[in-house]
Amino acid sequence: MEIKTSNTILYCRKWKAMVSFYQTKLGLKINTSKEWFVEFKLNERSCLSIADESRASIDSNLGKGITITVGNL
């Protein structure tokens, strides 16, 4: 399988603060935004997403884990 895209999803308890950090401090551009999920564009083929754990089916694990997704879109 040839991987053409990738996205790392971070599930956060302090979602608004994390979105602000990645947007303001790191200067990442928002690719997609919903009430509980923001996807930042890292480059043409990769993204970093921040999800509000209170609205997701996955807990934050207090920084002990992340979810990495890959696709061939």
C-alpha atoms as a printed R data frame, in Angstrom:
   type eleno elety resid chain resno       x      y      z
1  ATOM     1    CA   MET     A     1   0.000  0.000  0.000
2  ATOM     2    CA   GLU     A     2   1.289  3.444 -0.892
3  ATOM     3    CA   ILE     A     3   0.500  5.962  1.853
4  ATOM     4    CA   LYS     A     4  -0.527  9.269  0.305
5  ATOM     5    CA   THR     A     5  -1.842 11.168  3.323
6  ATOM     6    CA   SER     A     6  -1.414 11.093  7.087
7  ATOM     7    CA   ASN     A     7  -3.136 12.680 10.068
8  ATOM     8    CA   THR     A     8  -2.190 12.593 13.747
9  ATOM     9    CA   ILE     A     9  -5.142 13.124 16.094
10 ATOM    10    CA   LEU     A    10  -4.617 14.407 19.640
11 ATOM    11    CA   TYR     A    11  -7.528 13.979 22.062
12 ATOM    12    CA   CYS     A    12  -7.483 16.790 24.609
13 ATOM    13    CA   ARG     A    13  -9.241 17.692 27.847
14 ATOM    14    CA   LYS     A    14  -8.355 21.382 27.474
15 ATOM    15    CA   TRP     A    15  -9.403 21.478 23.830
16 ATOM    16    CA   LYS     A    16  -9.838 25.245 23.346
17 ATOM    17    CA   ALA     A    17  -6.446 25.970 24.917
18 ATOM    18    CA   MET     A    18  -4.763 23.362 22.716
19 ATOM    19    CA   VAL     A    19  -6.379 24.692 19.540
20 ATOM    20    CA   SER     A    20  -5.262 28.195 20.490
21 ATOM    21    CA   PHE     A    21  -1.699 26.981 21.172
22 ATOM    22    CA   TYR     A    22  -1.318 25.238 17.816
23 ATOM    23    CA   GLN     A    23  -2.916 28.123 15.925
24 ATOM    24    CA   THR     A    24  -1.385 31.082 17.777
25 ATOM    25    CA   LYS     A    25   1.948 29.895 19.131
26 ATOM    26    CA   LEU     A    26   2.898 27.439 16.369
27 ATOM    27    CA   GLY     A    27   1.189 29.371 13.581
28 ATOM    28    CA   LEU     A    28  -0.518 26.346 12.026
29 ATOM    29    CA   LYS     A    29  -3.272 27.033  9.480
30 ATOM    30    CA   ILE     A    30  -6.708 25.492 10.021
31 ATOM    31    CA   ASN     A    31  -7.726 23.095  7.260
32 ATOM    32    CA   THR     A    32 -11.078 21.964  8.743
33 ATOM    33    CA   SER     A    33 -12.949 23.130 11.830
34 ATOM    34    CA   LYS     A    34 -15.988 21.758 13.685
35 ATOM    35    CA   GLU     A    35 -17.397 22.412 17.161
36 ATOM    36    CA   TRP     A    36 -15.170 19.745 18.724
37 ATOM    37    CA   PHE     A    37 -12.497 18.985 16.126
38 ATOM    38    CA   VAL     A    38  -9.898 21.113 14.328
39 ATOM    39    CA   GLU     A    39  -7.551 19.864 11.618
40 ATOM    40    CA   PHE     A    40  -4.358 21.834 10.998
41 ATOM    41    CA   LYS     A    41  -2.489 21.540  7.732
42 ATOM    42    CA   LEU     A    42   1.169 20.643  8.226
43 ATOM    43    CA   ASN     A    43   2.000 20.258  4.538
44 ATOM    44    CA   GLU     A    44   0.339 19.065  1.330
45 ATOM    45    CA   ARG     A    45   0.004 15.498  2.606
46 ATOM    46    CA   SER     A    46  -0.099 15.626  6.391
47 ATOM    47    CA   CYS     A    47  -2.311 17.125  9.057
48 ATOM    48    CA   LEU     A    48  -2.471 17.394 12.825
49 ATOM    49    CA   SER     A    49  -5.907 17.302 14.429
50 ATOM    50    CA   ILE     A    50  -7.067 18.331 17.890
51 ATOM    51    CA   ALA     A    51 -10.250 16.652 19.177
52 ATOM    52    CA   ASP     A    52 -12.221 17.517 22.308
53 ATOM    53    CA   GLU     A    53 -12.213 14.297 24.342
54 ATOM    54    CA   SER     A    54 -15.578 15.177 25.913
55 ATOM    55    CA   ARG     A    55 -17.182 14.947 22.446
56 ATOM    56    CA   ALA     A    56 -15.125 12.028 21.085
57 ATOM    57    CA   SER     A    57 -15.312  8.286 21.627
58 ATOM    58    CA   ILE     A    58 -11.628  8.203 22.645
59 ATOM    59    CA   ASP     A    59 -10.254  9.591 25.920
60 ATOM    60    CA   SER     A    60  -7.158 11.789 26.072
61 ATOM    61    CA   ASN     A    61  -5.148  9.291 28.181
62 ATOM    62    CA   LEU     A    62  -3.564 12.339 29.799
63 ATOM    63    CA   GLY     A    63  -0.861 12.625 27.153
64 ATOM    64    CA   LYS     A    64   0.034  8.925 27.238
65 ATOM    65    CA   GLY     A    65  -1.080  8.122 23.689
66 ATOM    66    CA   ILE     A    66  -2.025  9.407 20.265
67 ATOM    67    CA   THR     A    67  -3.894  8.090 17.218
68 ATOM    68    CA   ILE     A    68  -2.192  8.129 13.837
69 ATOM    69    CA   THR     A    69  -4.258  7.639 10.701
70 ATOM    70    CA   VAL     A    70  -2.982  7.026  7.194
71 ATOM    71    CA   GLY     A    71  -4.774  6.824  3.884
72 ATOM    72    CA   ASN     A    72  -4.312  6.587  0.165
73 ATOM    73    CA   LEU     A    73  -6.756  9.222 -1.041
